[in-house]
Structures are given as structure tokens and as C-alpha cells.
Amino acid sequence: MRRIARRAVLGTLVLAGCGSVVPPTMPTFATRVETTAQGRNVAFTVTPWPLDSTVAFLCVDKPGAEFTFDHPVPAASARCVPLDAKTNDDRLVATFNRAALTPDQVGQFRLMAPAYLAVAGKRAPFSGSTILTVVVVTPSAAPG
């Protein structure tokens, strides 16, 4: 009889605990971006980046509200190029591959002029997107 009573009390405690679960809040993300030259490429390291399934674009003009995680494609008017995005240890490294650019795209990014890094990612149950202002070395002017 004592076993049945213990199980009944334990079951009641477990059920009571389930009702007090608070939904998680979105962690802080993308508070810092660092730009580094890597040979003929430029890498943008974004921290903290607790999201996976990430896409990244480098844009001449600031993308508008159309760029979200649900629609991670900047408008054509923002003149963006896709970047190679890799995540690891809550860091995002988005690489700007100069060799993949057309001459027209190279001319769009001017030395020391601001550009926009549009990034979006998801790690269940969170998703997020942001646009960061960055300075880019012109692909044709950078050493390497």
C-alpha cells in the first residue's frame, strides 16, 4: 500500500511542475562584428551568434524590412552578394569571396565606404535576422 501512495504523490508533483514552465527568451545575438582580411577574401565574424541554419549577404545599400528569417532574401535594389556562412561556438563567420564577383559587383563596393551585412539564422525554438553596418576593403584594392 505504501508503494501506491508514493507513486501517487510523485505523479502529482511531476504534473504540478509541468504547469510552471516559462517559455525561453531569445538570447542576445550579433552585438559585435569584426572584419579581417583572409588572403583574397574578407571575413566578417559576428558574435554572439547562437543561431544555426544561417544565411549572410553583403549589400551595397541597406536592405529594408523585407529581409527577415522567414524571407532571408534582400531586395534586388540593395545590390547584395551572398556570402559563405559558417557557424561554430556561437560565432558566425561570413566570407566575402572576391573571386566570385563580377567586375560590376567589384566596382559597387568602394574602399572604406560603409556596406551592410544582412544575416539571418535559426536554432529551435529561436530565429532572428539583423543588418549590421560594416566597412569593406574594395576587393580589387585589397592585398592578396
NORRAMO-V21954 format. One record per pair of residues at least 24 apart in sequence whose C-alpha atoms are under 8 Angstrom apart, sorted by the first residue. I is the first residue (numbers start at 1). J is the second residue. Records with the same first field share a line. If there is no record, write none. Layout:
I=J + J
//
This chain:
26=126
30=130
33=132 + 134
35=134 + 135 + 136
39=143 + 144
40=97 + 98 + 99 + 139 + 142 + 143 + 144
41=95 + 96 + 97 + 98 + 139
42=95 + 96 + 97 + 98 + 136 + 137
43=93 + 94 + 95 + 96
44=92 + 93 + 94 + 95 + 96
45=91 + 92 + 93 + 94
46=91 + 92 + 93
47=90 + 91 + 92
48=90 + 91 + 92
49=87 + 90 + 91 + 92
50=89 + 90 + 91 + 123
51=87 + 90 + 121 + 122 + 123 + 126 + 127 + 128
52=87 + 121 + 122 + 123
53=121 + 122 + 123
54=85 + 86 + 87 + 119 + 120 + 121 + 122
55=82 + 83 + 84 + 85 + 119 + 120 + 121
56=82 + 83 + 84 + 85 + 94 + 117 + 118 + 119 + 120
57=81 + 82 + 83 + 117 + 118 + 119
58=82 + 83 + 96 + 115 + 116 + 117 + 118
59=115 + 116 + 117 + 118
60=108 + 109 + 114 + 115 + 116
61=115 + 116
62=115 + 116 + 131
63=116 + 118 + 131
67=118 + 129
68=120 + 128 + 129 + 130
69=120 + 121 + 122 + 127 + 128 + 129
72=119 + 120
74=118
98=139
106=138 + 139 + 140
109=136 + 137 + 138 + 139
110=136 + 137 + 138
111=136 + 137 + 138 + 141
112=136 + 137 + 138
//
